[in-house]
Amino acid sequence: MIDTILFDLDGTIIDTNEHIINAFIHALKDHVPTPLTREHIIPRMGITLEQQIEYFTGTNDVTPFVKEYRSYYDTYHDENVQPFPQVMEVIEGLHAKGIAMGVVTTKNRPGTLRVLEMFGLMKYMGSIVTVQDVVNPKPHPEPVLKAVNELGSDPMKTLMVGDSAVDLQAAHAAGVRSAGVSWSLKGEEVLKKYNPDYMLHTMNDLYLVLEQE
C-alpha cells in the first residue's frame, strides 16, 4: 500500500515549462553557435541548471550564464508559472487521506520554496529536497532516499512522480515505485522507455493508483 508520494516540481506539479525555455533562450542567445530552440532545450530538462548550461555552451565556467538565467527567471516568474490542472485539489485530497508527501527536485532551494509558498503547497510537504540539499542530484537515488528518510517512510510504500527520465531513474535506483506524467514535454512514449510503474494522464489518476495498491 502506498502511503507516501514524492513529487518532482517543474513540469510535474508546477507548469514552469515555457518560462524555463524562455529563460534559457534569453540567457544564452549570444553565447551559443546556433540559436537555441525548444527542440534543443526540452530533451535536457530535468537535469540540473548547471549541467544543462554546460551542455549548451560547451564550457565548464557557467557562472555568468546561470546568473543571467536566474535574473530573467526570477524577474518574470510570478506572471508565467501556475500549477497544472487538478494539482491543488488532488494534493489537498491526498493530505486529507493521510498520505505523506514531499518534493524532490533539481531546482535550487530558494526557487522551490518561492513557488510552493506562492501556491500554498508548502503546508502539505513534509520533506523538500532540492539540488542544494544533496551531494548527488537525480538520477542518483540520494535525493529520493533523503526525502523517504525525512518522512520516516518505507521505500516499498513510496511513489515518486515525475516528468523526466531522471525522476524515474532516481526512483528505480532508490527502490521506490515510479509514475510518469503524460503532460511531460518529453512525451509519454519517451517516459515509457524508462519503465515507470504507472503513467498518470491527469493528477486524479493518483487516486486510481492508491486504489490499486
BAZA-69460 format. One record per residue: residue number from 0; x, y, z negated of N, C-alpha, C in turn. Coordinates in steps of 0.02 Angstrom, whole numbers, plus 50000, padded with zeros to 5 digits. Each point is the difference from the previous one (the first is absolute). Example, Ala and Ser with C-alpha at 12.3 -4.5 7.8 and 13.67 -1.06 7.14 Angstrom:
BEGIN
(atom 0; (50660; 49716; 49610); (49955; 50059; 50000); (50045; 50060; 50000)) (atom 1; (49982; 50053; 50036); (50042; 50059; 49997); (49961; 50055; 49963)) 
//
This chain:
BEGIN
(atom 0; (50042; 49940; 50000); (49958; 50060; 50000); (50044; 50063; 50000)) (atom 1; (49987; 50046; 50045); (50038; 50062; 50003); (49974; 50048; 49947)) (atom 2; (50045; 50024; 49958); (49980; 50049; 49950); (50041; 50065; 50005)) (atom 3; (50046; 50002; 50049); (50043; 50058; 50010); (50006; 50015; 50074)) (atom 4; (49993; 50063; 50019); (50008; 50020; 50070); (50049; 50058; 50002)) (atom 5; (50052; 49993; 50042); (50049; 50052; 50012); (49989; 50028; 50070)) (atom 6; (50004; 50065; 50005); (49988; 50033; 50064); (50062; 50037; 50023)) (atom 7; (50017; 49992; 50063); (50044; 50049; 50033); (49959; 50065; 50003)) (atom 8; (50035; 50055; 50012); (49966; 50065; 49999); (49986; 50025; 50071)) (atom 9; (50051; 50027; 50033); (49991; 50030; 50066); (49978; 49948; 50051)) (atom 10; (49946; 50015; 50035); (49977; 49955; 50052); (49958; 49942; 49975)) (atom 11; (49994; 49994; 49933); (49961; 49946; 49971); (49939; 50026; 49963)) (atom 12; (50011; 50041; 49949); (49942; 50031; 49967); (49994; 50075; 50015)) (atom 13; (50056; 50031; 50017); (49999; 50071; 50018); (50020; 50009; 50073)) (atom 14; (49959; 50036; 50037); (50014; 50011; 50071); (50045; 50060; 50008)) (atom 15; (50064; 49986; 49999); (50052; 50050; 50012); (50032; 49991; 50069)) (atom 16; (49973; 49955; 50039); (50034; 49978; 50061); (50018; 50057; 50047)) (atom 17; (49952; 50041; 50019); (50014; 50052; 50049); (50046; 50054; 49970)) (atom 18; (49992; 50011; 49935); (50042; 50050; 49967); (50073; 49977; 49999)) (atom 19; (50011; 49936; 49986); (50068; 49973; 50001); (50030; 50005; 50070)) (atom 20; (49962; 49981; 50050); (50024; 50004; 50069); (50019; 50071; 50019)) (atom 21; (49957; 50047; 49983); (50014; 50070; 50016); (50061; 50027; 49963)) (atom 22; (50009; 49977; 49938); (50058; 50022; 49961); (50065; 49974; 50031)) (atom 23; (50000; 49938; 50024); (50059; 49973; 50034); (50015; 50039; 50063)) (atom 24; (49949; 50011; 50041); (50010; 50036; 50063); (50028; 50070; 49986)) (atom 25; (49973; 50034; 49950); (50023; 50067; 49982); (50072; 49999; 49977)) (atom 26; (50016; 49955; 49954); (50067; 50000; 49968); (50055; 49980; 50049)) (atom 27; (49984; 49959; 50049); (50052; 49972; 50043); (49998; 50025; 50072)) (atom 28; (49957; 50048; 50013); (49988; 50020; 50070); (50062; 50025; 50035)) (atom 29; (50048; 50029; 49964); (50061; 50025; 50032); (50061; 49957; 49985)) (atom 30; (49988; 49940; 49974); (50057; 49960; 49975); (50001; 49928; 50026)) (atom 31; (49958; 49985; 50048); (50000; 49933; 50030); (50005; 50008; 50076)) (atom 32; (50034; 49954; 50034); (50010; 50007; 50072); (49935; 50002; 50040)) (atom 33; (49952; 49959; 49979); (49935; 49997; 50033); (49947; 50021; 49950)) (atom 34; (49955; 50044; 50019); (49948; 50022; 49952); (49961; 49940; 49972)) (atom 35; (49990; 50002; 49934); (49964; 49945; 49968); (49926; 50002; 50019)) (atom 36; (49971; 49941; 50007); (49929; 49993; 50013); (49971; 49954; 49947)) (atom 37; (49934; 49995; 49999); (49966; 49953; 49955); (50027; 49929; 50009)) (atom 38; (50013; 49982; 50063); (50022; 49932; 50015); (50068; 49985; 49971)) (atom 39; (50043; 50052; 49992); (50064; 49991; 49968); (49992; 49992; 49924)) (atom 40; (49955; 50039; 49973); (49996; 50007; 49927); (49961; 49944; 49966)) (atom 41; (49944; 49980; 50029); (49955; 49952; 49967); (50034; 49935; 49981)) (atom 42; (50040; 49969; 50043); (50030; 49936; 49980); (50046; 50005; 49940)) (atom 43; (50026; 50059; 49985); (50047; 50008; 49943); (49965; 50023; 49936)) (atom 44; (49937; 50016; 50004); (49964; 50022; 49940); (49994; 49942; 49951)) (atom 45; (50014; 50016; 49936); (49998; 49949; 49949); (50066; 49993; 49963)) (atom 46; (50055; 50007; 50038); (50066; 50001; 49967); (50012; 50069; 49971)) (atom 47; (50055; 50009; 49964); (50010; 50064; 49966); (50012; 50056; 50051)) (atom 48; (49986; 50061; 49978); (50009; 50059; 50042); (50072; 50004; 50024)) (atom 49; (50048; 49989; 49955); (50071; 50004; 50018); (50017; 49949; 50053)) (atom 50; (49975; 49939; 49993); (50013; 49947; 50049); (49971; 50019; 50069)) (atom 51; (49941; 50029; 49999); (49969; 50019; 50063); (50041; 50054; 50035)) (atom 52; (50020; 50051; 49963); (50037; 50055; 50030); (50069; 49977; 50023)) (atom 53; (50031; 49957; 49962); (50064; 49970; 50022); (49992; 49967; 50067)) (atom 54; (49947; 49962; 50007); (49988; 49964; 50063); (49989; 50048; 50058)) (atom 55; (49960; 50052; 49989); (49983; 50045; 50055); (50059; 50045; 50020)) (atom 56; (50041; 50020; 49951); (50054; 50047; 50014); (50067; 49965; 50013)) (atom 57; (50007; 49938; 49976); (50063; 49965; 50007); (50056; 50027; 49957)) (atom 58; (49981; 50037; 49946); (50050; 50027; 49954); (49987; 49977; 49930)) (atom 59; (50053; 49996; 49960); (49992; 49978; 49930); (49983; 50058; 49954)) (atom 60; (50018; 50061; 50020); (49986; 50059; 49958); (49933; 50029; 50021)) (atom 61; (49948; 49977; 49966); (49932; 50020; 50019); (49972; 50055; 49955)) (atom 62; (50041; 50025; 49955); (49976; 50049; 49950); (49964; 50060; 50031)) (atom 63; (50029; 50033; 50050); (49966; 50059; 50028); (49934; 49982; 50034)) (atom 64; (49998; 49941; 50030); (49938; 49979; 50034); (49946; 49983; 49950)) (atom 65; (50019; 49968; 49945); (49953; 49984; 49947); (49971; 50065; 49971)) (atom 66; (50044; 50049; 49990); (49978; 50064; 49972); (49949; 50034; 50046)) (atom 67; (50014; 49999; 50065); (49954; 50031; 50048); (49934; 49962; 50003)) (atom 68; (50005; 49934; 50000); (49939; 49959; 50000); (49957; 50015; 49939)) (atom 69; (50031; 50000; 49941); (49961; 50011; 49939); (49970; 50070; 49997)) (atom 70; (50036; 50049; 50026); (49975; 50069; 50001); (49935; 50003; 50040)) (atom 71; (50001; 49972; 50059); (49940; 49999; 50042); (49945; 49959; 49968)) (atom 72; (50019; 49941; 49976); (49951; 49953; 49971); (49964; 50031; 49941)) (atom 73; (50039; 50031; 49955); (49970; 50029; 49939); (49958; 50061; 50016)) (atom 74; (50022; 50041; 50048); (49963; 50061; 50016); (49931; 49986; 50027)) (atom 75; (49994; 49950; 50043); (49936; 49987; 50033); (49963; 49938; 49973)) (atom 76; (50024; 49975; 49944); (49974; 49937; 49972); (49925; 50002; 49986)) (atom 77; (49978; 50047; 49960); (49932; 49997; 49973); (49946; 50003; 50053)) (atom 78; (50014; 50034; 50054); (49949; 50007; 50052); (50000; 49943; 50050)) (atom 79; (50049; 49955; 49994); (50008; 49949; 50052); (49999; 49928; 49975)) (atom 80; (49983; 49988; 49938); (49997; 49932; 49974); (49933; 49988; 49967)) (atom 81; (49978; 49938; 50000); (49937; 49982; 49968); (49998; 49924; 49989)) (atom 82; (49959; 49977; 49954); (49994; 49928; 49991); (49967; 49968; 50061)) (atom 83; (50016; 49937; 50013); (49964; 49963; 50051); (49929; 49986; 49976)) (atom 84; (49954; 49985; 50047); (49931; 49987; 49981); (49995; 49945; 49946)) (atom 85; (49956; 50010; 49953); (49982; 49952; 49947); (50053; 49995; 49945)) (atom 86; (50057; 50032; 50008); (50054; 49993; 49951); (49977; 50022; 49930)) (atom 87; (49972; 50058; 49996); (49982; 50028; 49935); (49949; 49955; 49965)) (atom 88; (49948; 49980; 50037); (49947; 49960; 49971); (50025; 49931; 49979)) (atom 89; (50041; 49969; 50042); (50024; 49933; 49986); (50048; 49999; 49941)) (atom 90; (50046; 50048; 49997); (50046; 50001; 49944); (49963; 50012; 49934)) (atom 91; (49951; 50044; 50002); (49959; 50011; 49940); (49963; 49935; 49981)) (atom 92; (49974; 49966; 50051); (49964; 49937; 49988); (50045; 49945; 49973)) (atom 93; (50060; 49995; 50026); (50047; 49950; 49976); (50019; 50013; 49927)) (atom 94; (50010; 50064; 49985); (50014; 50019; 49931); (49944; 49979; 49953)) (atom 95; (49938; 50011; 50023); (49942; 49981; 49959); (49997; 49925; 49989)) (atom 96; (50027; 49961; 50046); (50001; 49928; 49994); (50058; 49975; 49958)) (atom 97; (50042; 50046; 49977); (50056; 49980; 49958); (50062; 49979; 50038)) (atom 98; (50003; 50015; 50065); (50059; 49983; 50040); (50056; 50050; 49983)) (atom 99; (50059; 49974; 49984); (50059; 50042; 49990); (50025; 50022; 50068)) (atom 100; (50021; 50063; 50004); (50023; 50026; 50065); (50064; 50040; 49993)) (atom 101; (50037; 50003; 50055); (50061; 50040; 50002); (50016; 50019; 50071)) (atom 102; (50047; 50046; 50007); (50024; 50023; 50065); (50073; 49981; 50007)) (atom 103; (50018; 49971; 50057); (50069; 49982; 50015); (50017; 50030; 50068)) (atom 104; (50044; 50050; 50001); (50010; 50039; 50060); (50073; 50016; 50012)) (atom 105; (50017; 50014; 50063); (50067; 50025; 50017); (50001; 50076; 50002)) (atom 106; (49946; 50031; 49979); (49996; 50073; 49995); (50037; 50023; 49937)) (atom 107; (50021; 50063; 49999); (50033; 50025; 49939); (49949; 50011; 49944)) (atom 108; (50024; 50006; 49939); (49953; 50003; 49943); (49959; 50065; 49999)) (atom 109; (50031; 50059; 50011); (49959; 50060; 49999); (49944; 49999; 50051)) (atom 110; (50015; 49977; 50059); (49948; 49996; 50053); (49946; 49951; 49983)) (atom 111; (50019; 49944; 49969); (49952; 49949; 49981); (49952; 50026; 49947)) (atom 112; (50028; 50031; 49948); (49959; 50026; 49946); (49954; 50056; 50025)) (atom 113; (50027; 50041; 50045); (49961; 50056; 50027); (49936; 49975; 50034)) (atom 114; (50006; 49950; 50043); (49941; 49979; 50038); (49953; 49960; 49956)) (atom 115; (50026; 49961; 49952); (49956; 49963; 49955); (49960; 50048; 49956)) (atom 116; (50033; 50052; 49976); (49965; 50050; 49959); (49950; 50038; 50042)) (atom 117; (50018; 50016; 50061); (49957; 50039; 50045); (49932; 49967; 50009)) (atom 118; (50000; 49933; 50004); (49937; 49965; 50013); (49973; 49963; 49938)) (atom 119; (50028; 50014; 49942); (49974; 49971; 49938); (50011; 49926; 49993)) (atom 120; (50052; 49974; 50031); (50014; 49928; 49998); (50049; 49981; 49946)) (atom 121; (50035; 50049; 49971); (50052; 49985; 49951); (49973; 49959; 49941)) (atom 122; (49940; 50017; 49978); (49973; 49969; 49940); (49986; 49925; 50008)) (atom 123; (49998; 49977; 50062); (49986; 49929; 50012); (50063; 49958; 50005)) (atom 124; (50058; 50032; 50006); (50062; 49964; 50014); (50041; 49989; 49937)) (atom 125; (50006; 49937; 49980); (50038; 49984; 49940); (50074; 49997; 50012)) (atom 126; (50021; 49998; 50063); (50071; 50001; 50018); (50007; 50037; 50065)) (atom 127; (50051; 50043; 50003); (50016; 50037; 50062); (50075; 49991; 50012)) (atom 128; (50017; 49962; 50052); (50069; 49985; 50016); (50016; 50033; 50067)) (atom 129; (50046; 50048; 49998); (50020; 50036; 50061); (50071; 49980; 50020)) (atom 130; (50022; 50028; 50054); (50068; 49984; 50024); (50053; 50022; 49950)) (atom 131; (49984; 50050; 49959); (50048; 50025; 49951); (50003; 49959; 49936)) (atom 132; (49956; 49951; 49994); (49996; 49960; 49939); (50034; 49932; 50006)) (atom 133; (50030; 49986; 50057); (50030; 49935; 50012); (50069; 50008; 50033)) (atom 134; (50039; 49948; 49996); (50063; 49998; 50036); (49988; 49978; 50072)) (atom 135; (49955; 49951; 50007); (49987; 49970; 50065); (49927; 50011; 50021)) (atom 136; (49987; 50043; 50048); (49931; 50012; 50022); (49972; 49941; 50040)) (atom 137; (49935; 50001; 50012); (49970; 49950; 50045); (50039; 50000; 50066)) (atom 138; (50013; 49942; 50029); (49968; 49935; 49991); (50028; 49957; 49943)) (atom 139; (50047; 50025; 49962); (50025; 49963; 49942); (49943; 49991; 49950)) (atom 140; (49999; 49946; 49963); (49945; 49988; 49952); (50002; 50045; 49938)) (atom 141; (50057; 50035; 49988); (50007; 50037; 49937); (49941; 50047; 49985)) (atom 142; (49977; 50042; 50048); (49945; 50046; 49982); (49936; 49964; 49980)) (atom 143; (49984; 49946; 50035); (49939; 49962; 49983); (50007; 49968; 49932)) (atom 144; (50057; 49970; 49987); (50010; 49966; 49936); (50002; 50051; 49942)) (atom 145; (50026; 50059; 50014); (50000; 50052; 49948); (49928; 50019; 49981)) (atom 146; (49958; 50009; 50050); (49930; 50016; 49986); (49965; 49944; 49963)) (atom 147; (50012; 49938; 50022); (49970; 49942; 49966); (50020; 49999; 49927)) (atom 148; (50064; 50012; 49987); (50025; 49999; 49931); (49970; 50058; 49959)) (atom 149; (49996; 50058; 50029); (49973; 50057; 49964); (49926; 49990; 49983)) (atom 150; (49965; 49964; 50042); (49929; 49987; 49987); (49989; 49939; 49956)) (atom 151; (50053; 49963; 49987); (49994; 49938; 49961); (49960; 49947; 50037)) (atom 152; (50006; 49999; 50066); (49960; 49956; 50041); (50039; 49937; 50020)) (atom 153; (49964; 49953; 50029); (50028; 49938; 50025); (50006; 50006; 50076)) (atom 154; (50059; 49990; 50028); (50007; 50005; 50073); (49949; 49957; 50038)) (atom 155; (49984; 49942; 49973); (49953; 49955; 50033); (49929; 50028; 50002)) (atom 156; (49987; 50050; 49958); (49933; 50030; 49998); (50001; 50072; 50026)) (atom 157; (50052; 50016; 50037); (50010; 50068; 50025); (49995; 50003; 50076)) (atom 158; (49970; 50052; 50026); (49993; 50012; 50072); (50033; 50066; 50017)) (atom 159; (50043; 49999; 50051); (50032; 50060; 50027); (49966; 50018; 50065)) (atom 160; (49975; 50062; 50005); (49965; 50024; 50060); (50042; 50052; 50035)) (atom 161; (50011; 49991; 50065); (50042; 50048; 50036); (49987; 50002; 50074)) (atom 162; (50030; 50050; 50032); (49989; 50012; 50072); (50061; 49986; 50042)) (atom 163; (50054; 49975; 49969); (50061; 49990; 50039); (50033; 49933; 49983)) (atom 164; (50048; 49981; 50042); (50036; 49938; 49990); (50035; 49998; 49933)) (atom 165; (50029; 50056; 49979); (50038; 49999; 49937); (49955; 49985; 49940)) (atom 166; (49937; 50021; 50003); (49953; 49984; 49946); (49989; 49925; 49995)) (atom 167; (49989; 49968; 50057); (49986; 49929; 50001); (50063; 49960; 49983)) (atom 168; (50057; 50022; 50024); (50063; 49966; 49985); (50016; 50004; 49926)) (atom 169; (49990; 50058; 49971); (50012; 50009; 49928); (49954; 49956; 49959)) (atom 170; (49937; 49996; 50021); (49951; 49958; 49965); (50021; 49927; 50001)) (atom 171; (50018; 49976; 50059); (50021; 49930; 50006); (50062; 49986; 49958)) (atom 172; (50048; 50046; 50002); (50062; 49990; 49963); (49988; 50001; 49924)) (atom 173; (49949; 50037; 49978); (49985; 50006; 49929); (49954; 49944; 49975)) (atom 174; (49973; 49960; 50046); (49957; 49946; 49980); (49929; 50022; 49984)) (atom 175; (49978; 50057; 50028); (49931; 50022; 49991); (49963; 49991; 50066)) (atom 176; (49935; 50002; 49997); (49960; 49995; 50061); (50002; 50066; 50037)) (atom 177; (49983; 49997; 50064); (50007; 50059; 50042); (49938; 50011; 50042)) (atom 178; (49986; 50065; 50013); (49946; 50018; 50045); (50023; 50057; 50045)) (atom 179; (49992; 49991; 50065); (50012; 50054; 50046); (49936; 50040; 50010)) (atom 180; (50006; 50061; 50026); (49941; 50040; 50014); (49996; 50012; 50075)) (atom 181; (49941; 49988; 50028); (49993; 50004; 50073); (50004; 50071; 50026)) (atom 182; (49993; 50050; 49954); (50006; 50070; 50022); (50072; 50023; 50004)) (atom 183; (50048; 49956; 49990); (50071; 50016; 50008); (50013; 50026; 50070)) (atom 184; (50041; 50052; 50006); (50019; 50025; 50066); (50038; 49947; 50040)) (atom 185; (50030; 49953; 49965); (50038; 49948; 50035); (49955; 49949; 50033)) (atom 186; (49938; 49996; 49977); (49952; 49954; 50030); (49996; 49934; 49964)) (atom 187; (49941; 49972; 50000); (49987; 49938; 49965); (50043; 49943; 50026)) (atom 188; (50010; 49997; 50065); (50037; 49944; 50029); (50073; 50001; 49978)) (atom 189; (50029; 50059; 49993); (50069; 50005; 49975); (50004; 49975; 49929)) (atom 190; (49953; 50020; 49957); (50001; 49979; 49931); (49991; 49925; 49993)) (atom 191; (49959; 49970; 50043); (49988; 49928; 49997); (50064; 49959; 50009)) (atom 192; (50049; 50029; 50034); (50064; 49966; 50010); (50036; 49987; 49934)) (atom 193; (49981; 50038; 49948); (50033; 49994; 49935); (49958; 49959; 49951)) (atom 194; (49950; 49965; 50027); (49962; 49951; 49963); (49968; 50025; 49935)) (atom 195; (49961; 50053; 50003); (49964; 50020; 49940); (49949; 49947; 49980)) (atom 196; (49988; 49995; 49935); (49948; 49953; 49978); (49931; 50023; 50020)) (atom 197; (49992; 50066; 50005); (49935; 50029; 50018); (50011; 50058; 50047)) (atom 198; (49948; 50015; 50039); (50000; 50061; 50041); (49937; 50039; 49983)) (atom 199; (50009; 50061; 49976); (49944; 50042; 49983); (49979; 50042; 50059)) (atom 200; (49936; 50000; 50016); (49975; 50042; 50054); (49967; 50063; 49973)) (atom 201; (49979; 49997; 49937); (49979; 50059; 49963); (50023; 49990; 49928)) (atom 202; (50002; 50053; 49962); (50019; 49993; 49929); (49951; 49956; 49962)) (atom 203; (49937; 50000; 50021); (49950; 49957; 49968); (50017; 49926; 50004)) (atom 204; (50042; 49981; 50049); (50020; 49930; 50006); (50038; 49975; 49938)) (atom 205; (50026; 50046; 49960); (50033; 49978; 49938); (49952; 49963; 49954)) (atom 206; (49937; 50019; 50001); (49950; 49965; 49959); (49992; 49928; 50025)) (atom 207; (50002; 49990; 50066); (49995; 49933; 50028); (50060; 49958; 49980)) (atom 208; (50059; 50031; 50000); (50061; 49964; 49979); (49993; 49977; 49927)) (atom 209; (49975; 50044; 49958); (49993; 49982; 49930); (49949; 49943; 49991)) (atom 210; (49949; 50000; 50041); (49949; 49947; 49996); (50027; 49933; 50022)) (atom 211; (50049; 50001; 50046); (50029; 49937; 50025); (50047; 49969; 49949)) (atom 212; (50026; 50040; 49955); (50052; 49976; 49955); (49970; 49968; 49937)) 
//
